[in-house]
Amino acid sequence: PDGSPLHILQGVTLRAEAGERVSIVGRSGTGKSTLLNILGMLDKPNSGTYSVDGQDALALRERKRAAMRGRTFGFVFQQFNIFSERTALENVEVPLLYTTGAQFWKRSSIAAAMLERVGLGDRLDSYPAEMSGGEQQRIAIARALVRQPRVILADEPTGALDPETGRSVMTLLEDVASENDSALIVITHDLNVASRADRVLVLAEGVLHPVATA
């Protein structure tokens, strides 16, 4: 508060197409999570433009922003952000509470099927405190995918997982993205995870730079 303004992003340019897989790497503190929050319409940039499906996302009123965010984006947060007093099933049901029609009325079966896909079909009634960090991460991933989002935003999705489970989770994210023709944008420190993408970018000094993967 008493210092000079901290400019985190310095003119980032990014375009992601439907079905494309993009990885963003960079040192800690370079603004990768800030960028992800802006992409997911959780934060607004101080300047610049941002459009989603050709619509100016920065000009929308908060209610419409929230509606677009809910139907367009699936978030896998680095800190999980799951509800400690809800079961695994109830956590994954939460995004479906904001839907209508069959998705709303069949939310329990839809959520259970997604938990089955991430290997937690036998833990539906377990609470997060009863589960390992890796299992909590898989709850977060199931919740992110349950609405079949147009864009999947994943912040270190394999950070709490052992290598084998991490590979399985990345395969799941890629499979769901492929099934729904969703863009998949992953922030990671793991170069093995990053190399799975169609395009790898590094965020340095507030600017995105392409990385040659060949």
C-alpha positions as CSV (number, residue, x, y, z in Angstrom):
1,P,0.0,0.0,0.0
2,D,2.9,2.4,0.7
3,G,5.0,1.4,-2.3
4,S,4.8,1.9,-6.0
5,P,2.2,0.0,-8.0
6,L,3.1,-3.6,-8.8
7,H,2.5,-4.4,-12.5
8,I,2.1,-8.1,-12.7
9,L,1.2,-8.6,-16.4
10,Q,2.7,-6.3,-18.9
11,G,0.7,-6.8,-22.1
12,V,-0.1,-10.5,-22.4
13,T,-1.6,-11.6,-25.7
14,L,-3.2,-15.0,-25.8
15,R,-5.8,-16.6,-28.1
16,A,-7.0,-20.1,-27.4
17,E,-9.2,-22.1,-29.8
18,A,-11.8,-24.7,-29.1
19,G,-10.1,-28.1,-28.6
20,E,-6.7,-26.6,-28.2
21,R,-4.4,-27.6,-25.3
22,V,-2.1,-24.8,-24.0
23,S,0.4,-25.0,-21.1
24,I,1.8,-22.0,-19.3
25,V,5.1,-22.3,-17.4
26,G,7.2,-19.8,-15.5
27,R,8.9,-19.1,-12.1
28,S,6.8,-18.7,-9.0
29,G,5.5,-15.2,-8.6
30,T,5.5,-14.3,-12.3
31,G,1.7,-13.9,-12.4
32,K,0.5,-17.3,-13.8
33,S,-2.3,-17.6,-11.3
34,T,-3.3,-14.0,-11.8
35,L,-3.5,-14.6,-15.6
36,L,-5.7,-17.7,-15.0
37,N,-8.0,-15.7,-12.8
38,I,-8.4,-13.1,-15.5
39,L,-9.0,-15.8,-18.1
40,G,-11.7,-17.3,-15.9
41,M,-13.4,-14.0,-15.3
42,L,-12.6,-14.1,-11.6
43,D,-10.5,-10.9,-11.8
44,K,-10.6,-7.9,-14.2
45,P,-7.5,-6.5,-15.8
46,N,-6.7,-2.8,-15.3
47,S,-6.5,-2.3,-19.0
48,G,-6.7,-4.2,-22.3
49,T,-9.4,-6.3,-23.9
50,Y,-10.8,-9.8,-23.3
51,S,-13.4,-11.6,-25.4
52,V,-15.1,-15.0,-24.9
53,D,-16.8,-16.4,-28.1
54,G,-16.6,-12.9,-29.5
55,Q,-18.3,-11.2,-26.6
56,D,-16.6,-8.4,-24.6
57,A,-16.3,-10.1,-21.2
58,L,-15.1,-7.0,-19.5
59,A,-18.2,-5.0,-20.4
60,L,-20.7,-7.4,-18.8
61,R,-22.5,-6.6,-15.6
62,E,-21.5,-8.8,-12.7
63,R,-24.6,-11.0,-12.9
64,K,-24.0,-11.8,-16.5
65,R,-20.3,-12.2,-15.9
66,A,-21.1,-14.8,-13.3
67,A,-23.5,-16.6,-15.6
68,M,-21.0,-16.7,-18.4
69,R,-18.2,-17.8,-16.0
70,G,-20.4,-20.7,-14.7
71,R,-21.4,-22.1,-18.1
72,T,-18.1,-21.5,-19.9
73,F,-15.3,-22.3,-17.5
74,G,-14.3,-25.3,-15.3
75,F,-11.6,-24.4,-12.7
76,V,-9.1,-26.7,-11.1
77,F,-7.6,-24.5,-8.3
78,Q,-4.2,-25.1,-6.9
79,Q,-5.6,-25.0,-3.3
80,F,-8.6,-27.2,-4.3
81,N,-11.2,-24.8,-2.8
82,I,-13.6,-27.7,-1.9
83,F,-16.1,-27.5,0.9
84,S,-14.9,-29.2,4.0
85,E,-18.4,-29.8,5.4
86,R,-19.7,-31.4,2.2
87,T,-19.1,-34.9,1.0
88,A,-17.2,-35.7,-2.2
89,L,-20.5,-36.1,-4.0
90,E,-22.0,-32.9,-2.6
91,N,-18.9,-31.0,-3.7
92,V,-19.1,-32.1,-7.2
93,E,-22.9,-31.4,-7.3
94,V,-22.4,-27.7,-6.5
95,P,-21.9,-26.5,-10.1
96,L,-25.0,-28.4,-11.2
97,L,-27.1,-26.4,-8.7
98,Y,-26.8,-23.5,-11.1
99,T,-28.1,-25.4,-14.1
100,T,-31.6,-26.2,-15.3
101,G,-33.5,-29.1,-16.7
102,A,-32.0,-32.6,-16.7
103,Q,-28.6,-31.5,-15.4
104,F,-30.2,-30.0,-12.3
105,W,-32.6,-32.9,-11.6
106,K,-30.0,-35.6,-12.3
107,R,-27.2,-33.8,-10.6
108,S,-26.4,-36.6,-8.1
109,S,-26.1,-39.3,-10.8
110,I,-24.1,-37.0,-13.0
111,A,-21.7,-36.1,-10.1
112,A,-21.4,-39.7,-9.1
113,A,-20.4,-40.7,-12.7
114,M,-17.7,-38.0,-12.8
115,L,-16.3,-39.1,-9.5
116,E,-16.2,-42.6,-10.9
117,R,-14.1,-41.3,-13.8
118,V,-11.5,-39.8,-11.5
119,G,-11.3,-43.0,-9.4
120,L,-13.4,-42.0,-6.5
121,G,-16.6,-44.0,-7.1
122,D,-16.2,-45.7,-3.8
123,R,-15.7,-42.5,-1.8
124,L,-18.9,-40.6,-2.7
125,D,-20.0,-40.1,0.9
126,S,-16.5,-39.3,2.3
127,Y,-15.7,-35.9,3.6
128,P,-12.4,-34.1,2.5
129,A,-10.9,-34.5,6.0
130,E,-11.2,-38.2,5.6
131,M,-9.3,-38.2,2.2
132,S,-5.7,-37.7,1.1
133,G,-4.5,-34.5,-0.7
134,G,-4.5,-36.4,-3.9
135,E,-8.1,-37.5,-3.4
136,Q,-9.1,-34.0,-2.6
137,Q,-7.5,-32.8,-5.8
138,R,-9.5,-35.4,-7.8
139,I,-12.7,-34.0,-6.2
140,A,-11.7,-30.6,-7.4
141,I,-11.0,-32.0,-10.9
142,A,-14.4,-33.8,-11.0
143,R,-16.2,-30.6,-9.9
144,A,-14.4,-28.7,-12.7
145,L,-15.4,-31.1,-15.4
146,V,-19.0,-32.0,-14.3
147,R,-20.7,-29.2,-16.4
148,Q,-18.7,-30.1,-19.5
149,P,-17.1,-26.6,-19.7
150,R,-16.1,-24.9,-23.0
151,V,-12.8,-24.0,-21.3
152,I,-10.9,-25.9,-18.6
153,L,-8.5,-23.8,-16.5
154,A,-6.1,-25.9,-14.4
155,D,-3.7,-24.4,-11.9
156,E,-1.0,-27.1,-11.1
157,P,-3.6,-30.0,-11.5
158,T,-1.0,-32.7,-10.7
159,G,0.8,-30.8,-7.9
160,A,-0.5,-33.0,-5.1
161,L,-0.4,-36.3,-7.0
162,D,2.1,-39.0,-7.4
163,P,3.5,-39.3,-11.0
164,E,1.3,-42.2,-12.0
165,T,-1.9,-40.6,-10.7
166,G,-0.8,-37.3,-12.2
167,R,-0.5,-38.9,-15.7
168,S,-4.0,-40.4,-15.2
169,V,-5.4,-37.1,-14.3
170,M,-3.9,-35.3,-17.2
171,T,-5.2,-38.0,-19.5
172,L,-8.7,-37.5,-18.0
173,L,-8.5,-33.7,-18.5
174,E,-7.4,-34.2,-22.1
175,D,-10.1,-36.8,-22.8
176,V,-12.9,-34.6,-21.5
177,A,-11.5,-31.6,-23.4
178,S,-11.4,-33.7,-26.5
179,E,-15.0,-35.1,-26.0
180,N,-16.4,-31.6,-25.6
181,D,-14.1,-29.8,-28.0
182,S,-13.0,-27.7,-25.0
183,A,-9.9,-25.5,-24.7
184,L,-7.6,-26.8,-22.0
185,I,-5.2,-24.3,-20.4
186,V,-2.8,-25.7,-17.8
187,I,-0.4,-23.8,-15.5
188,T,2.3,-26.1,-14.3
189,H,5.9,-26.3,-13.1
190,D,6.2,-29.9,-14.4
191,L,7.8,-29.9,-17.8
192,N,6.5,-33.4,-18.5
193,V,2.9,-32.1,-18.0
194,A,3.6,-29.0,-20.1
195,S,5.0,-31.0,-23.0
196,R,1.7,-32.8,-23.5
197,A,0.1,-29.6,-24.8
198,D,-0.2,-28.4,-28.4
199,R,1.4,-25.2,-27.4
200,V,3.7,-24.3,-24.5
201,L,4.2,-20.7,-23.3
202,V,6.4,-19.2,-20.7
203,L,5.3,-16.2,-18.6
204,A,8.4,-14.0,-17.9
205,E,8.4,-10.3,-16.8
206,G,4.7,-10.1,-17.4
207,V,4.8,-11.3,-21.0
208,L,4.0,-14.6,-22.6
209,H,6.6,-16.1,-24.9
210,P,6.3,-19.3,-27.1
211,V,8.5,-22.2,-26.2
212,A,9.7,-24.6,-28.9
213,T,8.7,-28.1,-28.0
214,A,10.4,-30.0,-30.8
